[in-house]
């Protein structure tokens, strides 16, 4: 009986999640015309917060310097790196005078999180004369990770969105540039494609588009309109920023026709650590609930509140395997007592639908962005569902850290 009640509760949460995901998939299929390309000339500032990024920063700077833009600059905020990051940036700046700038943070202010580094970079832009004479409404700050490689046409695709004065930020898609190396990298690529193609596309119609930590374009005027500093000390400072922009009256947009390519982690241990950090950041973001309830319209607020509740829902869902085992135990005990076989396979179709029902949808959206065969995409869709169990392990790890008061993390190592 206990097992059956536990399974029923877990299944109720899964039904809620499947219903939500199915609804978002249907909503994401609604076509929205891309904004017209005529508009004002704008200045683009690409800002990279770096801590020991000598393995990847050179290639990223070379790609940024080659973007087809007339008015742009790159600001690298070196957060007290102790490797060759600063030297590589200095050499890149010498080869592109006036385009690449290096701002080096020192202890005790350095190494207090990505949000603090980005805030320091924004302050440096205000204190220097590099943006003198430019209207903050026509200055676009783009945050790129040190391993981030923007599509050559990214700014061209994003720029028309800012013709609407109400647009405060635009998020592009995220891809893994090493997705062909291992299956684990391929599934991370699929994860970001699914998130963008389904959830971000759907949120355009709800007014709840979120910001990612890589490839986020923001109007400088929007950042300056926020109370306090734009980026928080939350482990998911990008989620925090996106919600605060919406609460301040700005609209976040999603541009699926361009992407920033980053490096997928290649070992399960590093993946678990990375996702645990994100999970813990989502737990921290629950402090945004009062802001959402008081400052954001009901429809986007409902979606954002569901998004913030995802850690609790995931942890509860992770109990389903235990609940299922308890139910089978109850059934076996009943069989022994009555002398009848109470076991049946009635649950198998439901188990498949509840577990893999969206695998075909995941395969469909992934094939739109990646040239893989239909059978392989369907296989990936099913593997992607299993891959999602990573969040269960990461979630309990993150909860343990929260309960023990641990909040600092080592950054993801590059290869």
C-alpha positions in Angstrom: 0.0 0.0 0.0 2.8 2.4 0.9 4.6 1.7 -2.4 1.4 2.2 -4.4 0.8 5.6 -2.7 4.4 6.6 -3.3 4.2 5.6 -7.0 0.9 7.5 -7.3 2.4 10.7 -5.9 5.5 10.4 -8.1 3.4 9.7 -11.2 1.3 12.8 -10.5 4.4 14.9 -10.7 5.5 13.2 -13.9 2.1 13.7 -15.4 2.4 17.4 -14.5 5.9 17.6 -16.1 4.9 15.7 -19.2 1.8 17.9 -19.6 3.9 21.1 -19.2 6.6 19.9 -21.6 4.0 18.8 -24.2 2.2 22.2 -24.0 5.5 24.0 -24.4 6.3 21.9 -27.4 3.0 22.8 -29.1 3.4 26.4 -28.2 7.0 26.5 -29.6 5.7 25.4 -33.0 3.9 28.7 -33.4 5.7 30.7 -36.1 6.9 34.2 -35.2 8.3 36.4 -38.0 11.9 37.5 -37.6 12.2 41.3 -36.9 12.9 43.5 -39.9 16.6 44.3 -40.4 16.5 48.0 -40.7 17.5 50.0 -37.6 20.0 52.3 -36.0 23.7 51.8 -35.9 24.8 50.2 -32.6 28.0 49.6 -30.7 28.6 46.0 -29.6 30.7 45.2 -26.5 31.7 41.6 -26.1 32.5 40.9 -22.5 34.3 37.8 -21.3 34.9 37.0 -17.6 38.1 34.8 -17.5 39.7 32.8 -14.8 42.6 30.6 -16.0 41.4 30.3 -19.6 44.7 30.0 -21.5 43.5 26.8 -23.3 40.5 28.4 -25.0 40.7 32.2 -24.9 43.0 32.7 -27.9 40.6 31.0 -30.4 37.6 32.8 -28.9 39.2 36.2 -29.3 40.3 35.5 -32.8 36.7 34.7 -33.8 35.3 37.8 -32.1 37.9 40.0 -33.8 36.8 38.6 -37.1 33.1 39.4 -36.7 31.6 41.5 -39.6 30.9 44.6 -37.4 32.2 48.1 -37.8 31.6 49.4 -34.3 32.6 46.9 -31.6 35.1 46.1 -28.9 36.0 43.1 -26.8 36.6 43.5 -23.0 38.3 40.6 -21.2 37.9 40.8 -17.5 40.7 38.7 -16.1 39.7 37.6 -12.6 43.2 37.2 -11.2 44.3 34.3 -13.4 47.5 32.6 -12.5 48.1 31.0 -15.9 48.9 32.6 -19.3 45.4 34.1 -19.9 46.5 37.7 -19.5 49.5 37.3 -21.8 47.4 35.7 -24.5 44.9 38.6 -24.3 47.7 41.2 -24.4 49.1 39.6 -27.5 45.7 39.6 -29.1 45.1 43.2 -28.2 48.4 44.2 -29.8 47.2 42.6 -33.1 43.9 44.4 -33.0 44.5 47.9 -31.6 41.5 49.5 -30.0 39.4 46.4 -30.4 40.5 44.2 -27.6 40.9 45.5 -24.0 42.1 43.7 -20.9 41.0 44.6 -17.4 42.8 42.7 -14.7 41.2 42.3 -11.3 43.3 41.9 -8.2 42.8 40.4 -4.8 41.0 40.8 -2.5 38.3 41.8 -5.0 38.9 39.1 -7.5 37.6 35.5 -7.7 34.2 36.3 -6.1 32.1 34.7 -8.8 31.2 35.4 -12.5 28.6 37.9 -11.6 31.1 40.1 -9.6 33.5 39.9 -12.5 30.9 41.0 -15.0 29.8 43.9 -12.8 33.4 45.0 -12.5 33.7 45.0 -16.3 30.6 47.1 -16.6 32.0 49.6 -14.1 35.3 49.7 -16.1 33.4 50.6 -19.2 31.7 53.4 -17.4 34.9 54.8 -15.8 36.9 54.8 -19.1 36.2 56.7 -22.2 35.7 53.8 -24.6 32.0 54.4 -24.8 32.0 58.2 -24.7 29.4 59.8 -26.9 27.3 56.7 -27.4 23.7 56.4 -26.4 23.2 53.6 -23.8 20.1 52.5 -25.7 22.3 51.8 -28.7 25.1 50.0 -26.9 24.7 46.2 -26.7 26.6 44.3 -24.1 27.2 40.6 -25.1 28.4 38.2 -22.5 30.4 35.4 -24.0 32.2 32.6 -22.0 35.9 32.2 -22.5 35.3 29.1 -24.6 32.4 30.8 -26.5 32.5 30.9 -30.3 29.7 33.0 -31.7 28.3 32.3 -35.1 29.8 34.7 -37.7 26.3 36.1 -38.4 25.2 36.2 -34.7 25.2 40.0 -34.3 23.5 40.4 -37.7 20.6 38.1 -36.6 20.3 39.7 -33.1 20.5 43.4 -34.1 16.9 43.7 -35.6 15.4 42.7 -32.3 16.7 45.9 -30.7 14.8 48.0 -33.2 12.0 47.5 -30.6 12.8 50.0 -27.8 11.1 47.6 -25.3 13.5 44.8 -25.9 16.1 44.7 -23.1 17.9 41.5 -23.9 18.2 38.8 -26.6 19.5 35.3 -26.0 20.9 33.2 -28.8 21.0 29.4 -29.0 23.8 27.4 -27.4 25.6 24.5 -29.1 28.5 22.3 -28.2 31.4 22.6 -30.7 32.9 19.3 -29.6 29.6 17.3 -29.9 31.1 14.8 -32.3 33.8 13.6 -29.9 31.7 11.5 -27.5 28.1 10.5 -26.9 28.1 12.5 -23.6 29.0 15.7 -25.5 26.3 14.9 -28.1 23.7 14.6 -25.4 24.7 17.9 -23.9 24.3 19.5 -27.4 20.9 17.9 -27.7 20.0 19.3 -24.2 20.7 22.9 -25.2 19.0 22.5 -28.6 15.9 21.1 -27.0 15.9 23.9 -24.4 16.1 26.5 -27.0 13.9 25.0 -29.7 11.1 24.1 -27.3 11.2 26.1 -24.1 12.8 29.4 -25.2 10.7 29.4 -28.4 7.5 28.8 -26.3 8.5 31.5 -23.8 8.6 34.1 -26.5 4.8 33.8 -26.5 4.6 33.8 -22.7 6.9 36.7 -22.1 9.3 34.7 -20.0 12.4 34.1 -22.1 15.4 33.4 -19.9 19.0 34.5 -20.2 21.8 32.0 -20.5 25.3 32.4 -19.2 26.7 32.4 -22.7 25.6 34.4 -25.7 23.3 36.9 -23.9 23.0 40.3 -25.7 21.7 43.1 -23.4 21.0 46.8 -24.0 23.2 48.9 -21.8 20.3 51.1 -20.8 18.4 48.0 -19.6 21.3 46.9 -17.4 21.6 50.4 -15.9 17.9 50.5 -15.2 18.1 47.6 -12.7 18.3 48.4 -9.0 21.7 47.7 -7.6 24.3 45.9 -9.7 23.0 44.0 -12.8 24.5 40.6 -12.0 24.0 39.0 -8.6 26.1 36.6 -6.6 23.8 33.8 -7.4 25.4 30.7 -8.9 23.0 31.1 -11.8 23.4 34.8 -12.2 22.0 34.6 -15.8 18.7 33.2 -14.6 18.6 36.0 -11.9 19.3 38.7 -14.5 16.7 37.5 -16.9 13.9 37.6 -14.3 15.0 41.0 -13.0 14.9 42.5 -16.5 11.3 41.3 -17.0 10.4 42.6 -13.6 11.8 46.0 -14.6 9.5 46.2 -17.6 11.8 45.0 -20.3 11.1 42.2 -22.8 13.6 39.4 -23.3 13.7 37.9 -26.8 15.1 34.6 -28.1 17.0 34.4 -31.4 17.1 30.8 -32.6 18.7 31.6 -36.0 22.1 32.1 -34.4 24.1 30.3 -31.7 27.2 30.5 -29.5 29.2 27.3 -29.5 30.9 26.2 -26.3 32.8 23.2 -25.0 30.9 20.3 -23.6 32.4 18.5 -20.6 33.7 15.0 -21.5 33.5 13.1 -18.2 30.5 12.2 -16.1 32.2 13.5 -12.9 32.6 17.0 -14.4 29.1 16.9 -15.8 27.7 16.0 -12.4 29.7 18.8 -10.7 28.6 21.4 -13.3 24.9 20.5 -13.1 25.0 20.4 -9.3 26.3 24.0 -9.4 23.5 25.0 -11.7 20.9 23.1 -9.6 22.2 24.9 -6.5 21.9 28.2 -8.3 18.2 27.4 -9.1 17.6 26.8 -5.5 19.2 30.1 -4.6 16.9 31.7 -7.3 13.8 30.9 -5.2 14.5 34.2 -3.5 13.1 35.8 -6.7 9.6 34.5 -6.0 8.3 37.7 -4.2 9.7 39.8 -7.1 7.9 37.6 -9.7 4.6 37.7 -7.8 4.6 41.5 -7.4 6.2 42.8 -10.5 5.5 40.4 -13.4 2.2 39.8 -15.2 0.4 36.6 -14.4 1.1 34.6 -17.6 5.0 35.0 -17.6 4.9 34.8 -13.8 3.2 31.4 -13.8 5.9 30.0 -16.2 8.7 31.5 -14.2 7.3 30.1 -10.9 7.1 26.7 -12.4 10.7 27.0 -13.6 11.8 28.0 -10.2 10.0 25.0 -8.7 11.8 22.6 -11.0 14.4 21.7 -8.3 11.7 20.5 -5.9 9.9 18.7 -8.7 13.0 16.9 -9.9 14.0 15.8 -6.4 10.5 14.4 -5.9 10.5 12.7 -9.3 13.8 11.1 -8.4 12.0 9.0 -5.8 9.9 7.2 -8.4 12.4 4.3 -8.9 12.2 3.7 -5.1 8.5 4.1 -5.1 8.2 1.6 -8.0 10.3 -0.9 -6.2 8.1 -0.6 -3.1 5.0 -1.1 -5.2 6.4 -4.3 -6.7 7.3 -5.4 -3.2 3.8 -4.9 -2.0 2.5 -6.8 -5.0 4.9 -9.7 -4.4 3.9 -9.9 -0.7 0.2 -10.0 -1.7 0.9 -12.8 -4.1 2.5 -14.9 -1.5 -0.2 -14.4 1.0 -3.1 -15.1 -1.3 -1.4 -17.8 -3.3 -2.3 -16.0 -6.5 -0.1 -14.2 -9.0 -0.9 -10.5 -8.7 1.9 -9.6 -11.0 1.0 -8.3 -14.5 2.4 -6.3 -17.3 -0.3 -3.6 -17.3 2.1 -1.0 -16.2 4.6 -1.4 -19.1 2.8 0.8 -21.7 2.2 3.5 -19.1 5.8 3.3 -17.9 7.0 3.8 -21.5 4.6 6.7 -22.2 5.5 8.5 -19.0 9.2 7.9 -19.4 9.8 8.1 -23.2 6.7 9.8 -24.5 8.5 12.9 -25.5 11.5 11.2 -27.0 10.1 11.6 -30.6 9.6 15.4 -30.0 13.2 15.7 -28.8 14.4 13.9 -31.9 12.3 16.1 -34.1 13.6 19.4 -32.9 17.2 18.1 -32.8 17.1 17.1 -36.5 16.1 20.6 -37.3 19.5 21.9 -36.1 21.7 18.9 -36.7 22.1 16.7 -39.8 21.5 13.3 -38.2 19.4 10.4 -39.6 15.9 9.9 -38.3 16.7 6.5 -36.6 19.7 8.0 -34.9 17.8 11.0 -33.7 15.1 8.7 -32.3 17.8 6.7 -30.5 19.3 10.0 -29.2 15.8 11.0 -28.0 15.5 7.9 -25.9 19.1 8.2 -24.6 18.4 11.9 -23.8 15.6 10.9 -21.4 18.0 8.5 -19.6 20.7 11.2 -19.7 18.2 13.5 -17.8 18.7 11.3 -14.7 22.0 13.1 -14.3 19.9 15.9 -12.7 18.7 13.5 -10.0 22.2 12.8 -8.8 23.2 16.4 -9.2 20.1 17.6 -7.4 20.7 15.6 -4.3 24.3 16.7 -4.3 23.3 20.3 -4.5 20.7 20.0 -1.8 23.3 18.5 0.5 25.6 21.5 -0.1 22.7 23.9 0.6 21.9 22.1 3.9 25.5 22.2 5.0 26.0 25.8 4.0 28.5 25.3 1.2 28.2 27.8 -1.7 31.5 28.0 -3.4 32.5 26.0 -6.5 35.5 25.4 -8.6 34.9 26.5 -12.2 34.5 24.0 -14.9 37.9 23.0 -16.2 38.6 23.4 -20.0 40.3 20.9 -22.2 
